[in-house]
């Protein structure tokens, strides 16, 4: 479950950065999350929080394999820092 949470976090952060609050407001309305009048009353911060929640809940329905496929499709990469004591073992493994 920890790995899925990490993958979901990467995907959510990536997708949120792709659009601004106006685009997310429109997307939340088009997906039926908010009616237009309510969405118009939200601050940009509230829109982004709602978008984060929407994406998180959407990605939570995916399997680990599906999440990895989504990461690859979006070209999302990350690095990990391995202490020097463990680098050779990690490389050999």
N, C-alpha and C positions, 0 to 999 in steps of 0.2 A: 504493500500500500504506500510506503514511503516513496518508492520509485515513481509510482503513478502520480503522486502529488507533485513531485519534482518535474516530471514531464508536463503535467497540466500547467504548472507555473510558467515553464518556458514558453509553451504554446500561447497561453493567455497574455503574457507580457509582450510577446511578438505581435500578436494580432491587435492588441490595444494600440501599439505604436504605429500601426499601418494607417490609421485614420484619426481625425480630430473629433472633438466633442459633437460638432454639428453632424458629421457623418454617422457617428454612433447614435445620436439622437434619432436620426432618420431610420437607421437600421432597427433600433428598438421599437419604433412605431410600426415599421413594415413587418416585423415579426410578431406583432400583436402583444408585445410586452407592456407597452403604455399606449393609451389613446393620445392623439396629437395634442390636445389641450393640456393634458398632464405633463407630457414630455416637454412642452414649451415652457412650463413653469419650473423645470428642474435647472439647477445650476450646472455648470460644466463639470464640476467635481462629482455631483450626484449622478450625472449621465455616465461618467467614466466608471463610477462605482457600480452602477447597474450593469454596465457592459461587462465589467470584470466578473460579476456574479453570473451573468448570462453565459459567458464563455466557460467559466469554471464548471457550471452545472452541465453544460453541453459536453465538455470534454470528459467529465466524470462517467459518462455513459459509455465511453470507449474502452476497449481492452488495451492492455499494455502494447500489444502488437500494433493495434490501430493508431495509438498515440505515436509510436515510433515511425510509422508510415507518414503520419501528418508532419512530424518533425522533418523527415527527409524531403517530403513534398515542398515544404516551405524553405528548405535549405538552412535550417537552424542547426548550428553547431555550438559546442561549448567545450571548454577544456577543464581538466581537473589537475590539481596540484598534488603530487605524490611526494612525500618526504624522501629525501635522498637515500635513506636507509632501505626503502622499499622499492625504489625505482628498478633496480636490476631484477628483483624477483618478479615485478609486474611485467617487465619486458620479456623475461623468460617464460612466464606463464602464458 
